[in-house]
């Protein structure tokens, strides 16, 4: 296996279980791997940390309540301070191609690219609704996005996912790194800062992972509540890139077309699912009017509301 120098990989983990073993197997099949490997583990009860060490990862253990989507990732960036490119993955994103990491890192051959993310394909047991979400957000054609694309792409200009993404360290530091006070979408936050600074974001369809989720209606509500709260707390993103309303309508139409006659029996569930998403998002956008005790019940990221910086 060839080592890619000056590239570091950071994976936040928590009770990875069998999926973490699958992740490790896929990672070990890569033709090229980053020179520095770091797992930040939130005090797992299983053997996630031991498996990580046995496969060449340095493991930093933090308390569960210390985990923060942005702050924890920035902690890893600060530790891997000699790497030029920082790659992020989640414990449930299984690499597909043997050259997936190499292909993603290659995006930085373009000096204008400050961030890159790979394609996400639905897991093998994904249902039709779950699969559509991946096909809608991760098309088969690669793309480089910059400020000039805002008019056509709107908020999609800064769409990115830290389940499989990478950042040019210099650019990341210049825009202030990952925020430590956000509930959701630390990746979009960083991408938006980079694009506004004149940099580009690359979508690399030739670098992919299997990664999708079958969320319940309540989980969809809670996830979109957090997304709405994120946009409410970071209004500058929609002010610069537009709102999510138009993209939401396009998503619903696309999903109906995707389901079609073959999956007509799922359409009622699809409709209810999208209603829960919309209500959750609207509630999140108005979270300032909701008492903290109720926000914790509505949110997927409940520990966020206990942070000292919210007082």
Secondary structure, 3 states (H helix, E strand, C coil): CEEEEEEEEEEEECCCHHHHHHHHHHHHCCCEEEEEEEEEECCCCCCHHHHHHHCCCEEEECCHHHCCHHHHHHHHHHHCCCCCEEEEEECCCEECCCCHHHHHHHHHHCCCEEEEEEEEECCCCCCHHHHHHHHHHCCCCCEEECHHHHHHHHHHHHCCCCCEEEEEHHHHHHCCCCCCCCCCCHHHHHHHHHHHCCCEEEEEEEEEEECCCCCCHHHHHHHHHHHHHHHHHCHHHHHHHCCCHHHHHHHHHHHHHHHCCCCHHHHHHHHHHHHHHHHHHHHHHCHHHCCHHHHHHHCCCHHHHHCHHHC
